[in-house]
Amino acid sequence: MADEPNPQLQPILDMVNQTPALEEVGVEGARQQFDAVAEFTPSYEVYDEYDTTVAGATGELDARVYRPGEGDRPILVYFHGGGFVVGGLDTHDNVCQKLAEESGWTVVSVDYRLAPEHPFPAALEDAYAATEYVEENSEAFDGDGTLAVGGDSAGANLSAGVSLMARDAELDVTDDVVGPDIAHQVLFYPVCGSPFEEYESREENAEGYFLERETMEWFQDQYVQSPVHSRNEYLAPLLADDLSGLPPATVVTAGFDPLRDEGDAYAEALEDAGNEVFHAQYDDMIHGFVQLLGFVDAAEDAIRAASSGLDAVR
């Protein structure tokens, strides 16, 4: 483990540590503050980029499509991070553009419903419905029939949850419904731990490294509004008794991230259950570093790692 964050991060950390914490400014203030991140990140050109809608659990959802070239291509359905409370299509434009460019996959970024207006399981239900919709309407996106899911932080949690739900749909012999056929899952620093377990990284990296423990607790309070859900394995995949039969996974974790240990544990649990896993840990990085394309070299490296995982299933 690195002794301190990569020096390339210092200007970012200085700026973040001079900004009010998201929980201090309330939901709308937090959204405005997080959206402002998009103004500082570079854009990348892709062959074709356009806005559209996809089906969610209760209605249409905004989506953005990034096509890296002509012809039919595999599709990655992407869910943005932001603690299930903040973030959107614009905040993750650069990540999706770079993923499309590097991997050669068409990326469909989905703007799922946010908490606290729409608490768990709304975002997960939207993510699953959107994945089904993209698979069922693959031709509309010039898809070649291969489908993957991916995301960062909260979006990685949704990707893991969708993968579990799709696997379970296949196992349900009482139901004629067949879940989406997911070939791979890309999980950038996923939220996947049980709320009942302590993780050393949550204590070690409680403050000073962008995502802080108090902010995480605030996100949790907005998203999980009933204790009934706290033991749901689709909310916390590490609670699942059976992780076998899941799609191959690329799991990216960061050394100075409160979520490091649960991401590491999930990668290990997936592998122990017989799934193919590529785990890349960036010891001197912080949570959210993949969004820092153009500022830290590791961001592009993590995109390449995800692209390699996707390339293996084509």
Backbone bond lengths (Angstrom), bond angles and torsions (degrees), N, CA, C in turn:
res aa  C-N    CA-C-N  psi(-1)  N-CA   C-N-CA  omega(-1)  CA-C   N-CA-C  phi
1 M - - - 1.461 - - 1.531 109.61 -
2 A 1.310 117.22 139.42 1.459 121.78 179.84 1.528 110.51 -68.80
3 D 1.326 116.19 151.42 1.458 120.80 179.08 1.518 112.13 -76.92
4 E 1.321 116.83 -28.14 1.466 120.99 -179.43 1.518 109.18 -153.95
5 P 1.340 116.89 161.04 1.464 119.43 -179.21 1.525 112.13 -61.67
6 N 1.310 115.34 155.76 1.460 121.96 177.63 1.531 110.04 -55.84
7 P 1.340 118.21 135.83 1.468 120.79 -179.63 1.527 113.90 -56.19
8 Q 1.334 117.30 -25.94 1.465 118.99 178.14 1.526 112.04 -62.09
9 L 1.325 116.57 -20.77 1.468 121.00 -178.13 1.526 112.99 -83.56
10 Q 1.320 118.18 -15.83 1.461 119.97 -169.36 1.531 113.81 -57.68
11 P 1.349 119.66 -45.58 1.467 118.09 177.68 1.526 112.91 -60.13
12 I 1.323 116.68 -35.68 1.458 120.55 178.64 1.527 109.83 -67.55
13 L 1.331 116.96 -46.32 1.464 120.34 -179.51 1.526 111.22 -63.98
14 D 1.328 117.02 -38.35 1.464 120.10 178.15 1.522 110.59 -61.27
15 M 1.316 116.59 -43.25 1.460 120.66 -179.86 1.528 111.30 -66.74
16 V 1.342 115.73 -45.46 1.461 120.00 -178.74 1.520 111.06 -63.10
17 N 1.325 117.23 -41.83 1.465 120.74 -176.60 1.521 113.03 -72.36
18 Q 1.334 117.14 -9.21 1.465 120.90 174.47 1.525 111.93 -99.63
19 T 1.323 116.23 1.62 1.464 122.36 -177.75 1.520 109.70 -105.28
20 P 1.338 118.79 141.05 1.466 119.85 177.96 1.522 111.39 -57.87
21 A 1.313 116.64 143.13 1.461 121.05 176.97 1.523 109.57 -63.93
22 L 1.332 116.18 149.64 1.471 120.20 -175.92 1.512 111.77 -57.83
23 E 1.331 117.42 -39.47 1.461 119.72 -177.68 1.525 112.41 -67.61
24 E 1.338 116.75 -18.19 1.462 120.99 -179.06 1.520 112.48 -81.13
25 V 1.322 117.45 -21.05 1.471 120.18 -174.71 1.525 112.97 -106.65
26 G 1.329 117.72 -0.01 1.465 120.80 178.18 1.510 112.43 81.05
27 V 1.324 115.34 172.98 1.461 120.93 -172.36 1.522 112.00 -61.22
28 E 1.322 117.99 -51.76 1.467 119.92 -176.93 1.521 111.40 -66.88
29 G 1.328 116.46 -40.57 1.460 119.70 177.19 1.514 111.54 -63.28
30 A 1.336 115.96 -39.45 1.464 120.70 178.98 1.520 110.61 -63.54
31 R 1.320 116.77 -40.96 1.466 119.87 179.87 1.522 111.06 -65.53
32 Q 1.309 116.66 -42.55 1.462 119.64 178.86 1.528 110.89 -63.83
33 Q 1.328 115.81 -41.61 1.461 120.74 -179.00 1.525 110.75 -65.73
34 F 1.325 117.05 -42.27 1.463 120.47 -179.72 1.526 110.67 -69.99
35 D 1.332 116.80 -38.77 1.465 120.15 178.71 1.521 111.65 -61.86
36 A 1.341 116.11 -30.53 1.458 119.63 -178.31 1.525 111.74 -64.75
37 V 1.330 116.75 -20.66 1.467 120.45 177.45 1.520 110.94 -57.02
38 A 1.341 115.84 -36.87 1.466 120.39 -176.81 1.523 112.27 -61.95
39 E 1.327 117.13 -24.45 1.456 120.34 -178.73 1.526 112.08 -71.61
40 F 1.334 117.11 -19.52 1.463 120.92 -175.49 1.522 113.43 -103.36
41 T 1.327 116.70 -6.34 1.464 119.15 -176.74 1.524 110.22 -98.39
42 P 1.318 117.52 141.25 1.460 120.53 -179.31 1.522 111.73 -71.84
43 S 1.327 115.89 152.67 1.457 121.38 174.62 1.523 109.44 -99.97
44 Y 1.330 114.83 156.16 1.466 121.10 179.03 1.517 108.48 -125.82
45 E 1.308 115.66 137.71 1.456 119.67 -178.52 1.526 110.40 -77.72
46 V 1.320 115.21 136.70 1.456 121.03 171.39 1.521 107.72 -123.09
47 Y 1.303 115.32 164.92 1.462 120.81 -175.95 1.528 111.30 -56.78
48 D 1.326 116.56 -43.66 1.467 120.80 -179.21 1.524 108.49 -150.97
49 E 1.317 116.77 133.75 1.461 122.36 179.27 1.529 108.23 -139.24
50 Y 1.312 116.99 127.11 1.467 119.10 -178.82 1.528 110.65 -152.74
51 D 1.331 115.35 155.65 1.457 122.33 177.34 1.518 110.46 -92.23
52 T 1.321 115.44 146.60 1.456 121.26 179.08 1.526 107.98 -153.25
53 T 1.312 117.68 -164.88 1.460 122.04 172.78 1.523 108.72 -132.40
54 V 1.324 114.54 153.54 1.463 121.40 172.80 1.522 107.36 -130.84
55 A 1.305 115.89 164.82 1.460 119.88 179.37 1.518 110.20 -76.37
56 G 1.346 115.72 134.30 1.450 121.80 169.57 1.510 109.38 -105.92
57 A 1.311 116.35 -167.56 1.463 120.43 -177.25 1.523 112.15 -71.32
58 T 1.345 117.30 -30.51 1.462 120.52 -175.86 1.524 113.26 -127.44
59 G 1.330 117.52 4.39 1.458 120.63 -178.65 1.515 110.49 166.42
60 E 1.320 115.96 -174.44 1.450 120.22 -177.84 1.526 111.44 -72.75
61 L 1.330 114.40 147.16 1.457 122.05 176.22 1.528 108.69 -120.77
62 D 1.323 116.42 142.99 1.455 119.70 173.15 1.527 109.28 -67.11
63 A 1.310 115.31 145.41 1.470 120.87 179.08 1.520 108.66 -147.85
64 R 1.309 115.81 160.45 1.469 121.47 177.78 1.520 108.12 -132.85
65 V 1.320 116.11 133.44 1.465 122.58 -176.38 1.518 109.33 -109.30
66 Y 1.329 115.50 133.85 1.464 122.86 178.67 1.528 107.45 -121.95
67 R 1.331 117.11 107.57 1.464 121.41 179.93 1.528 108.85 -103.91
68 P 1.336 117.47 124.01 1.464 119.89 -175.36 1.526 114.30 -84.27
69 G 1.322 117.51 -6.31 1.457 119.32 -178.85 1.510 111.34 178.67
70 E 1.314 116.01 -176.50 1.453 121.25 -179.29 1.531 111.11 -77.11
71 G 1.324 114.66 165.82 1.458 120.09 173.34 1.515 113.16 84.83
72 D 1.329 114.82 168.40 1.456 121.22 179.25 1.527 110.60 -71.65
73 R 1.316 115.55 138.47 1.455 120.80 -175.93 1.530 110.16 -141.00
74 P 1.340 117.08 158.69 1.460 119.33 172.33 1.529 109.84 -66.06
75 I 1.321 116.50 158.81 1.463 121.23 -174.62 1.529 110.23 -122.52
76 L 1.327 115.20 132.46 1.461 123.01 171.99 1.519 108.12 -107.79
77 V 1.327 116.71 117.71 1.465 121.46 174.57 1.521 107.07 -88.00
78 Y 1.339 116.71 120.74 1.462 121.44 -171.15 1.527 111.42 -113.53
79 F 1.348 115.56 136.89 1.460 122.59 178.42 1.531 108.80 -119.62
80 H 1.320 115.74 123.70 1.464 121.21 -175.20 1.527 112.33 -73.07
81 G 1.339 115.05 158.44 1.452 121.38 174.24 1.519 111.43 -86.80
82 G 1.335 114.36 179.23 1.457 120.26 -179.66 1.514 113.04 134.92
83 G 1.314 116.95 25.40 1.460 120.49 174.60 1.507 114.77 64.81
84 F 1.336 117.52 19.06 1.467 123.54 -178.03 1.535 111.88 68.64
85 V 1.344 116.98 6.57 1.469 121.71 -174.30 1.525 111.72 -120.35
86 V 1.330 117.28 -37.24 1.462 122.23 -176.56 1.526 109.21 -124.36
87 G 1.318 116.15 173.23 1.462 121.42 177.48 1.514 112.05 96.77
88 G 1.319 114.54 164.29 1.452 120.68 -178.90 1.514 110.83 -175.21
89 L 1.315 116.05 -163.70 1.462 120.36 -177.29 1.525 111.60 -62.96
90 D 1.336 117.21 -42.33 1.463 120.10 -175.66 1.520 112.14 -68.71
91 T 1.337 117.73 -35.01 1.469 119.67 -175.12 1.520 112.51 -69.35
92 H 1.332 116.51 -18.30 1.463 119.71 -178.05 1.525 111.88 -122.00
93 D 1.323 115.88 19.39 1.465 121.21 176.52 1.519 111.32 -53.32
94 N 1.337 116.16 -48.71 1.467 119.71 -174.05 1.526 111.79 -65.03
95 V 1.335 116.89 -39.19 1.467 120.19 179.35 1.523 110.29 -63.66
96 C 1.323 116.74 -45.86 1.469 120.38 -178.10 1.525 111.41 -68.40
97 Q 1.320 116.65 -39.59 1.469 119.54 176.65 1.523 111.04 -60.26
98 K 1.326 115.63 -45.96 1.460 119.92 -177.05 1.527 111.43 -69.59
99 L 1.340 116.72 -36.95 1.464 119.81 176.79 1.527 110.85 -62.39
100 A 1.331 116.62 -43.64 1.461 120.18 179.25 1.525 110.52 -63.71
101 E 1.319 115.93 -46.34 1.469 120.74 -178.16 1.531 111.64 -62.73
102 E 1.320 116.79 -44.66 1.458 121.45 -174.42 1.520 112.35 -76.33
103 S 1.342 116.91 -40.00 1.464 120.66 -173.27 1.517 113.61 -88.26
104 G 1.346 116.76 -26.76 1.459 119.75 -173.13 1.520 112.71 81.23
105 W 1.329 117.27 4.21 1.467 121.70 176.00 1.520 109.81 -89.75
106 T 1.324 116.44 147.46 1.462 120.43 167.79 1.522 107.88 -74.43
107 V 1.322 116.83 132.87 1.464 122.05 179.80 1.525 108.67 -109.36
108 V 1.330 116.32 129.51 1.463 122.24 175.18 1.528 106.82 -114.60
109 S 1.324 116.14 107.37 1.460 122.17 -179.10 1.528 108.94 -90.32
110 V 1.329 116.34 131.16 1.472 121.98 -171.55 1.526 110.47 -113.94
111 D 1.323 116.05 130.01 1.469 122.88 179.59 1.526 108.70 -94.88
112 Y 1.321 117.27 80.81 1.465 122.74 -177.74 1.538 110.41 -71.69
113 R 1.335 116.01 164.85 1.464 121.10 -179.96 1.538 110.99 -69.18
114 L 1.321 115.22 144.40 1.457 121.72 -175.20 1.526 112.00 -108.40
115 A 1.324 114.54 153.13 1.457 122.70 171.26 1.550 108.21 -84.93
116 P 1.330 118.41 159.87 1.469 128.64 5.62 1.522 114.99 -82.64
117 E 1.354 116.59 -9.09 1.470 117.99 -179.52 1.522 111.02 -61.63
118 H 1.334 116.27 -33.62 1.463 121.74 -177.13 1.532 108.77 -131.44
119 P 1.320 117.45 85.19 1.467 120.37 -177.20 1.522 112.22 -73.37
120 F 1.346 115.48 172.34 1.463 120.89 175.22 1.524 109.44 -51.32
121 P 1.354 116.46 135.11 1.468 128.84 13.37 1.529 114.98 -103.38
122 A 1.345 118.28 24.14 1.462 120.70 -173.23 1.530 112.29 -56.38
123 A 1.332 117.89 -48.97 1.464 120.25 -177.45 1.523 111.04 -61.92
124 L 1.323 116.77 -41.11 1.464 120.41 -179.91 1.526 110.91 -67.61
125 E 1.304 116.95 -41.83 1.469 120.08 177.91 1.523 110.32 -62.69
126 D 1.332 117.21 -39.78 1.468 120.54 175.87 1.525 111.14 -62.82
127 A 1.335 115.53 -44.83 1.463 119.96 -178.26 1.521 111.18 -61.38
128 Y 1.314 116.37 -42.68 1.469 120.36 -179.82 1.526 110.45 -67.12
129 A 1.334 116.70 -45.09 1.466 120.59 179.85 1.527 110.81 -62.69
130 A 1.327 117.00 -40.27 1.465 120.31 179.87 1.520 111.22 -66.05
131 T 1.331 116.14 -39.35 1.467 119.89 178.16 1.524 110.50 -64.00
132 E 1.319 116.77 -43.66 1.465 120.40 176.00 1.519 111.05 -59.43
133 Y 1.326 115.61 -44.03 1.469 120.43 -177.42 1.526 111.14 -62.50
134 V 1.332 116.53 -45.73 1.468 119.79 -179.24 1.524 110.10 -62.97
135 E 1.336 117.01 -40.68 1.462 118.97 179.09 1.528 110.69 -65.10
136 E 1.326 116.74 -44.76 1.461 120.39 -176.92 1.527 112.45 -69.86
137 N 1.329 116.73 -23.20 1.464 121.71 -179.20 1.529 110.97 -117.15
138 S 1.303 115.22 35.81 1.465 121.17 -175.25 1.519 112.35 -55.48
139 E 1.324 116.88 -38.48 1.468 119.78 -177.26 1.519 111.82 -62.68
140 A 1.334 116.91 -31.46 1.458 120.50 -179.98 1.526 111.75 -66.16
141 F 1.331 115.82 -23.03 1.461 121.35 178.56 1.533 111.73 -104.65
142 D 1.339 116.17 13.01 1.466 121.32 -176.26 1.527 110.93 56.17
143 G 1.320 114.73 42.77 1.457 120.07 178.60 1.515 111.91 -83.55
144 D 1.335 115.75 153.82 1.463 119.79 179.87 1.532 112.31 -102.43
145 G 1.349 115.90 7.86 1.457 120.06 177.99 1.517 114.62 100.89
146 T 1.329 117.78 -7.31 1.464 121.32 176.91 1.522 109.00 -98.85
147 L 1.339 115.39 132.74 1.466 120.80 -173.15 1.523 110.20 -131.16
148 A 1.339 116.84 137.56 1.456 122.76 173.56 1.523 108.39 -134.16
149 V 1.328 115.36 162.92 1.460 120.67 174.06 1.523 108.21 -123.91
150 G 1.316 116.25 154.36 1.451 119.66 179.46 1.506 111.15 -164.23
151 G 1.327 114.79 165.56 1.452 120.20 178.53 1.512 110.63 177.05
152 D 1.324 114.46 174.76 1.458 120.32 178.15 1.522 109.65 -121.58
153 S 1.335 115.99 139.51 1.462 122.82 176.14 1.528 110.54 56.67
154 A 1.340 118.10 -113.62 1.463 119.87 177.26 1.516 111.03 -59.17
155 G 1.328 116.81 -37.70 1.463 120.02 178.80 1.508 112.92 -66.91
156 A 1.346 116.63 -32.29 1.462 119.78 174.29 1.519 110.47 -68.59
157 N 1.330 116.94 -36.50 1.462 120.70 174.51 1.521 110.47 -59.79
158 L 1.323 116.72 -43.83 1.469 120.43 178.68 1.522 110.76 -64.35
159 S 1.318 117.58 -39.05 1.467 121.08 178.94 1.520 110.71 -63.70
160 A 1.335 116.38 -43.17 1.463 120.03 177.59 1.514 110.84 -64.71
161 G 1.334 116.73 -40.69 1.460 120.39 178.62 1.516 112.41 -65.06
162 V 1.331 116.56 -42.74 1.469 120.80 177.45 1.525 110.19 -61.50
163 S 1.331 116.92 -41.56 1.465 120.25 179.82 1.526 111.21 -63.29
164 L 1.326 117.05 -40.80 1.463 120.75 176.48 1.521 111.57 -64.73
165 M 1.322 116.50 -44.51 1.465 120.57 179.97 1.519 111.45 -62.77
166 A 1.326 116.67 -40.68 1.467 120.61 179.53 1.521 110.08 -66.00
167 R 1.324 117.30 -41.71 1.465 121.39 177.33 1.527 110.20 -61.56
168 D 1.335 116.82 -44.00 1.460 120.99 -177.73 1.521 112.12 -68.25
169 A 1.341 116.73 -32.73 1.461 119.74 176.67 1.519 110.41 -62.57
170 E 1.323 116.63 -36.46 1.461 121.04 178.24 1.534 111.18 -68.50
171 L 1.333 116.75 -30.12 1.465 120.98 -177.30 1.522 113.30 -83.73
172 D 1.349 116.95 -15.49 1.463 120.82 -174.96 1.521 109.92 -80.22
173 V 1.321 116.51 99.20 1.471 120.98 -176.71 1.523 111.69 -76.96
174 T 1.328 118.24 -9.75 1.474 120.77 179.97 1.516 112.16 -88.07
175 D 1.314 117.39 -4.76 1.458 121.48 -173.93 1.519 109.48 -125.54
176 D 1.333 116.07 137.11 1.462 120.39 179.22 1.526 112.45 -82.36
177 V 1.338 117.29 -8.29 1.457 120.93 -178.01 1.526 109.64 -73.12
178 V 1.312 116.32 131.31 1.464 122.13 178.77 1.521 107.90 -107.17
179 G 1.329 116.87 129.98 1.454 120.40 -179.40 1.507 111.87 -74.37
180 P 1.329 116.58 166.74 1.475 119.81 178.19 1.517 111.60 -61.88
181 D 1.323 114.99 145.46 1.470 122.02 -179.08 1.524 107.85 -89.81
182 I 1.324 117.13 99.98 1.462 122.84 -174.24 1.525 109.27 -98.68
183 A 1.323 115.92 123.26 1.462 120.93 -174.95 1.526 112.96 -89.67
184 H 1.331 117.89 -20.95 1.464 120.79 -176.63 1.519 108.89 -163.27
185 Q 1.330 116.17 154.54 1.464 121.54 173.60 1.527 109.18 -129.98
186 V 1.329 115.60 129.43 1.457 122.93 178.70 1.518 107.54 -104.79
187 L 1.326 116.80 116.60 1.459 121.50 -174.34 1.524 109.81 -121.97
188 F 1.342 115.86 97.44 1.458 120.78 174.40 1.530 108.42 -84.99
189 Y 1.333 116.62 117.92 1.474 125.11 179.95 1.542 112.49 33.39
190 P 1.340 114.90 69.78 1.480 119.29 -173.55 1.525 114.21 -73.68
191 V 1.336 115.16 147.81 1.459 122.75 165.03 1.525 105.68 -84.33
192 C 1.315 118.20 113.71 1.462 118.47 -176.43 1.521 113.18 -148.04
193 G 1.338 117.32 3.57 1.450 120.12 -174.07 1.515 114.04 -86.18
194 S 1.320 114.38 159.94 1.455 122.10 175.40 1.525 109.97 -73.70
195 P 1.333 118.42 139.06 1.470 120.17 176.50 1.520 112.18 -69.54
196 F 1.342 117.18 -7.75 1.460 121.14 -176.91 1.527 112.41 -98.88
197 E 1.330 117.16 1.99 1.458 119.79 -176.76 1.523 110.32 -117.98
198 E 1.323 115.41 138.74 1.454 120.99 177.08 1.534 109.63 -87.88
199 Y 1.317 115.25 138.35 1.463 120.63 177.56 1.522 108.55 -121.55
200 E 1.328 116.18 131.60 1.457 119.82 -177.40 1.527 112.18 -57.61
201 S 1.323 116.21 -37.35 1.463 119.07 -177.14 1.526 112.13 -64.82
202 R 1.330 116.99 -26.81 1.467 119.02 177.48 1.519 111.00 -68.95
203 E 1.337 116.84 -29.32 1.454 121.08 176.83 1.528 110.84 -83.30
204 E 1.337 116.44 -45.99 1.465 121.18 -177.96 1.529 111.92 -60.39
205 N 1.319 116.12 -38.19 1.464 121.70 -174.21 1.526 111.14 -113.56
206 A 1.330 115.96 35.69 1.465 120.99 -174.13 1.519 112.85 -65.68
207 E 1.333 117.33 -28.56 1.463 119.01 179.89 1.521 110.42 -154.23
208 G 1.319 114.04 155.39 1.458 120.63 175.43 1.506 116.32 95.32
209 Y 1.364 117.47 -3.50 1.463 120.25 -176.18 1.527 112.22 -125.83
210 F 1.313 116.90 44.89 1.465 125.58 176.79 1.527 112.05 79.33
211 L 1.329 118.90 -73.39 1.464 120.46 176.48 1.520 108.38 -85.88
212 E 1.346 116.00 122.17 1.454 120.08 -176.86 1.522 111.01 -114.63
213 R 1.325 114.98 158.53 1.458 120.33 -174.96 1.527 111.58 -58.43
214 E 1.328 118.04 -43.25 1.465 120.27 -178.47 1.519 111.02 -64.27
215 T 1.309 117.41 -35.98 1.465 120.65 176.94 1.520 110.17 -66.79
216 M 1.325 117.07 -41.73 1.461 120.73 177.79 1.529 111.07 -60.57
217 E 1.315 116.18 -42.30 1.466 119.96 179.20 1.523 111.23 -65.31
218 W 1.327 116.02 -36.56 1.461 120.23 177.12 1.525 111.14 -66.13
219 F 1.333 116.77 -44.21 1.461 120.61 175.25 1.530 110.40 -56.54
220 Q 1.321 116.05 -46.13 1.457 121.00 -178.41 1.527 111.14 -59.89
221 D 1.322 116.30 -41.85 1.467 120.08 179.99 1.524 111.51 -65.11
222 Q 1.328 117.17 -34.87 1.471 120.08 179.44 1.522 110.95 -71.81
223 Y 1.333 115.61 -38.25 1.469 120.68 -171.54 1.521 112.94 -86.33
224 V 1.310 117.41 -43.57 1.470 121.36 -176.25 1.526 107.50 -105.81
225 Q 1.315 115.74 94.61 1.460 120.85 -172.06 1.523 113.28 -97.67
226 S 1.320 116.95 0.07 1.459 120.71 176.50 1.526 109.36 -134.39
227 P 1.335 117.27 132.72 1.469 119.21 177.87 1.521 112.73 -64.89
228 V 1.312 117.36 -14.89 1.463 121.36 177.94 1.525 110.71 -58.37
229 H 1.332 116.44 -32.16 1.463 120.71 -175.43 1.531 113.51 -85.59
230 S 1.307 118.03 -8.82 1.457 120.19 -167.73 1.528 113.77 -65.99
231 R 1.336 118.14 -18.84 1.463 120.67 177.80 1.535 112.00 -108.48
232 N 1.317 116.39 20.22 1.458 120.53 -179.99 1.527 109.99 -80.28
233 E 1.323 117.57 122.30 1.462 120.37 -177.13 1.518 112.55 -69.97
234 Y 1.326 118.10 -19.09 1.465 119.14 174.57 1.530 110.80 -75.93
235 L 1.310 117.26 -21.94 1.461 122.69 173.36 1.522 110.48 -81.66
236 A 1.328 116.69 -42.92 1.460 123.02 -177.81 1.524 108.37 -127.89
237 P 1.325 118.42 88.06 1.467 121.37 -173.31 1.520 115.29 -56.19
238 L 1.335 117.79 -24.02 1.468 119.07 177.84 1.528 112.17 -68.35
239 L 1.325 117.94 -11.79 1.459 121.30 175.35 1.528 112.17 -79.46
240 A 1.318 117.73 -14.57 1.465 120.87 -175.27 1.523 110.92 -64.89
241 D 1.325 116.10 132.32 1.467 121.15 176.96 1.521 112.07 -71.56
242 D 1.334 116.02 -28.84 1.462 120.88 -175.40 1.519 109.43 -130.76
243 L 1.322 116.36 114.92 1.467 121.39 177.99 1.521 111.53 -111.23
244 S 1.321 116.77 16.80 1.459 119.87 -179.79 1.525 110.52 -77.65
245 G 1.336 115.28 160.73 1.457 120.70 174.45 1.501 115.30 71.42
246 L 1.327 117.10 23.46 1.463 121.07 -179.99 1.527 110.84 -97.77
247 P 1.333 117.34 161.06 1.466 119.42 -179.77 1.532 110.79 -64.07
248 P 1.328 117.50 153.06 1.462 119.69 170.64 1.524 110.05 -52.17
249 A 1.323 115.81 149.40 1.459 119.77 -174.27 1.517 111.87 -132.75
250 T 1.331 115.64 141.00 1.453 122.46 164.79 1.520 106.44 -104.50
251 V 1.323 117.02 119.45 1.465 122.31 -178.85 1.524 108.37 -116.12
252 V 1.325 116.12 121.85 1.457 122.39 179.76 1.522 108.35 -112.89
253 T 1.330 116.87 127.38 1.458 121.08 177.96 1.528 109.90 -127.89
254 A 1.349 115.37 164.96 1.462 121.52 -176.26 1.523 109.75 -129.57
255 G 1.323 116.64 139.66 1.455 121.40 -173.96 1.515 114.49 -64.59
256 F 1.341 118.14 -36.10 1.455 121.71 -177.59 1.533 111.09 -102.89
257 D 1.307 115.00 42.45 1.459 123.35 -178.31 1.529 108.73 -117.74
258 P 1.341 119.17 129.97 1.459 119.73 175.12 1.529 112.94 -57.11
259 L 1.335 117.08 -24.82 1.467 121.65 -177.95 1.528 113.06 -88.91
260 R 1.321 117.27 3.14 1.467 120.43 -174.81 1.529 112.83 -54.41
261 D 1.333 117.10 -51.47 1.461 120.15 -171.75 1.521 112.45 -65.74
262 E 1.336 117.06 -38.01 1.464 117.30 -179.63 1.526 111.33 -74.03
263 G 1.338 117.24 -30.85 1.461 119.25 173.58 1.512 111.31 -65.66
264 D 1.351 115.62 -42.58 1.465 119.82 176.12 1.527 110.84 -61.32
265 A 1.336 115.52 -43.94 1.468 120.37 -177.93 1.527 111.05 -64.82
266 Y 1.332 116.60 -36.78 1.465 119.03 -179.40 1.525 110.59 -70.02
267 A 1.321 116.84 -41.00 1.471 120.05 176.76 1.524 110.18 -59.12
268 E 1.328 116.29 -44.01 1.468 120.58 -179.86 1.525 110.88 -66.29
269 A 1.344 116.71 -41.54 1.469 120.27 -179.02 1.521 111.03 -65.77
270 L 1.328 117.09 -39.51 1.464 120.52 177.29 1.532 110.44 -61.52
271 E 1.319 115.05 -44.99 1.471 119.20 -178.81 1.528 110.69 -66.58
272 D 1.341 117.00 -42.20 1.459 120.64 178.90 1.530 112.14 -61.20
273 A 1.338 116.20 -27.40 1.462 120.99 179.97 1.526 112.15 -84.55
274 G 1.336 116.61 2.76 1.455 120.13 175.60 1.508 115.31 95.95
275 N 1.324 117.33 10.02 1.459 120.52 179.38 1.530 110.32 -90.65
276 E 1.311 115.47 153.13 1.462 120.79 176.39 1.522 108.91 -80.03
277 V 1.335 116.63 126.58 1.463 121.37 -176.01 1.527 109.84 -134.37
278 F 1.323 115.15 133.21 1.456 120.51 167.92 1.520 106.50 -112.97
279 H 1.321 117.22 116.06 1.466 122.37 -176.37 1.523 109.62 -112.44
280 A 1.312 116.23 119.04 1.464 121.64 177.78 1.518 108.83 -116.55
281 Q 1.333 117.36 116.41 1.457 120.76 176.48 1.516 109.98 -108.29
282 Y 1.324 115.64 131.97 1.459 122.73 179.17 1.521 107.23 -107.20
283 D 1.340 114.86 97.29 1.460 121.45 -168.63 1.523 113.98 -60.71
284 D 1.335 118.08 -29.58 1.463 119.84 -174.58 1.525 112.53 -105.83
285 M 1.335 116.45 19.92 1.461 120.92 -179.14 1.534 111.74 -106.68
286 I 1.332 115.46 165.33 1.461 123.31 179.45 1.528 109.68 -112.58
287 H 1.303 116.07 168.03 1.452 121.20 174.45 1.538 109.00 -58.01
288 G 1.334 115.72 140.14 1.460 120.64 177.55 1.505 115.12 82.61
289 F 1.338 118.00 8.01 1.459 119.19 -171.94 1.528 113.24 -66.54
290 V 1.330 118.52 -22.94 1.469 119.47 -179.04 1.526 110.72 -65.52
291 Q 1.330 117.44 -29.11 1.469 120.07 176.05 1.522 112.37 -69.33
292 L 1.321 117.38 -13.83 1.465 121.18 -175.82 1.517 111.98 -88.96
293 L 1.321 116.63 32.87 1.459 121.68 174.29 1.529 109.54 -54.74
294 G 1.311 115.39 133.79 1.455 119.49 -177.68 1.513 113.25 91.96
295 F 1.337 116.75 -12.98 1.465 121.21 179.33 1.522 112.22 -113.84
296 V 1.327 116.95 -37.61 1.469 119.99 179.16 1.528 108.97 -127.71
297 D 1.324 115.85 136.87 1.466 121.06 -176.98 1.522 111.96 -63.87
298 A 1.331 116.96 -31.39 1.460 120.43 -176.65 1.517 112.65 -63.84
299 A 1.329 117.72 -24.77 1.463 120.07 -179.78 1.522 110.57 -62.56
300 E 1.328 116.62 -47.06 1.464 119.49 178.52 1.522 110.98 -66.48
301 D 1.329 117.06 -35.40 1.452 120.13 178.51 1.524 110.68 -63.62
302 A 1.339 117.23 -40.08 1.466 120.84 179.08 1.525 111.33 -66.73
303 I 1.327 116.30 -36.33 1.467 119.88 175.26 1.525 109.90 -63.55
304 R 1.325 116.52 -40.95 1.470 119.96 177.53 1.527 110.98 -64.39
305 A 1.324 117.09 -37.84 1.471 120.48 178.09 1.522 110.34 -62.57
306 A 1.327 116.15 -44.77 1.473 119.83 178.22 1.520 110.82 -63.78
307 S 1.310 116.39 -39.86 1.466 120.61 -179.45 1.524 111.43 -65.50
308 S 1.330 116.41 -36.28 1.462 120.21 177.47 1.518 110.63 -64.17
309 G 1.334 116.68 -40.61 1.456 120.09 177.05 1.521 111.98 -63.55
310 L 1.314 115.91 -41.18 1.463 120.11 178.54 1.529 110.70 -67.42
311 D 1.332 116.28 -38.71 1.458 120.53 -178.70 1.530 111.24 -62.41
312 A 1.319 116.23 -29.64 1.474 120.13 -176.77 1.529 113.05 -68.80
313 V 1.344 117.59 -18.27 1.464 119.50 -176.76 1.533 111.83 -105.26
314 R 1.302 118.10 1.35 1.468 120.07 -178.38 1.525 110.61 -77.05
